[in-house]
């Protein structure tokens, strides 16, 4: 009897290990969910330059652009690295396993009398009070953040994550980017292997 219980416990442990190895994540796309396997990855297909005093490279419509050139009303992706440097840095090509996927949103506020819209999440506390004026219109951008790990364990890659944002819109109309929109934003620089 004792040996039978021991075998049952061992079988249960192996079953749980097998199930966790086959685990997948679901991401929502136009009201339905897309399954992303535990083997999912994002490939950066060529070297990408990150400007000085930055830790991000931005992609929109398949082109590498500066953050000031982003069209907030269109889908975009950003590659984030671990280190900010006063010098230009290079993100080397490589395959990165997706460790986790999260969904979130950022409010975008247009201040009265100011033409340029401001991403509130990136502002300091005293500016947030000014930005959150009850007369200020608020839009949001919904996004996926893919936390990454270099597949090559000997890699010294600084890549931390890829974030893909949907088009900015009012809170009830803003949506997450579809897999096709993310592929279009990343162009030939990013290959999503879901």
CORUR-V640219 format. One record per backbone hydrogen bond with DSSP energy under -1.0 kcal/mol. NH is the residue of the N-H (numbers start at 1). CO is the residue of the C=O. If there is no record, write none. Layout:
nh=NH co=CO
nh=NH co=CO
This chain:
nh=5 co=1
nh=6 co=2
nh=7 co=3
nh=8 co=4
nh=9 co=5
nh=10 co=6
nh=11 co=7
nh=12 co=8
nh=13 co=9
nh=14 co=10
nh=15 co=11
nh=16 co=12
nh=17 co=13
nh=18 co=14
nh=19 co=15
nh=20 co=16
nh=21 co=17
nh=22 co=18
nh=25 co=36
nh=27 co=34
nh=29 co=32
nh=32 co=29
nh=34 co=27
nh=36 co=25
nh=40 co=37
nh=41 co=193
nh=42 co=96
nh=43 co=191
nh=44 co=94
nh=45 co=189
nh=48 co=91
nh=50 co=89
nh=53 co=85
nh=57 co=79
nh=59 co=77
nh=60 co=63
nh=62 co=185
nh=63 co=60
nh=65 co=58
nh=69 co=66
nh=70 co=67
nh=74 co=71
nh=76 co=165
nh=77 co=59
nh=78 co=163
nh=79 co=57
nh=80 co=161
nh=81 co=55
nh=82 co=158
nh=89 co=50
nh=91 co=48
nh=94 co=44
nh=96 co=42
nh=97 co=149
nh=98 co=40
nh=99 co=147
nh=100 co=147
nh=102 co=145
nh=104 co=143
nh=106 co=141
nh=108 co=139
nh=109 co=118
nh=110 co=137
nh=114 co=111
nh=118 co=109
nh=120 co=107
nh=122 co=119
nh=123 co=120
nh=128 co=124
nh=129 co=125
nh=131 co=127
nh=132 co=128
nh=133 co=131
nh=136 co=133
nh=139 co=108
nh=140 co=169
nh=141 co=106
nh=143 co=104
nh=144 co=164
nh=145 co=102
nh=146 co=162
nh=147 co=100
nh=148 co=160
nh=149 co=97
nh=151 co=95
nh=155 co=152
nh=160 co=80
nh=161 co=80
nh=162 co=146
nh=163 co=78
nh=164 co=144
nh=165 co=76
nh=166 co=142
nh=168 co=72
nh=169 co=140
nh=173 co=170
nh=174 co=170
nh=182 co=178
nh=183 co=179
nh=184 co=180
nh=185 co=181
nh=186 co=182
nh=187 co=183
nh=189 co=186
nh=191 co=43
nh=193 co=41
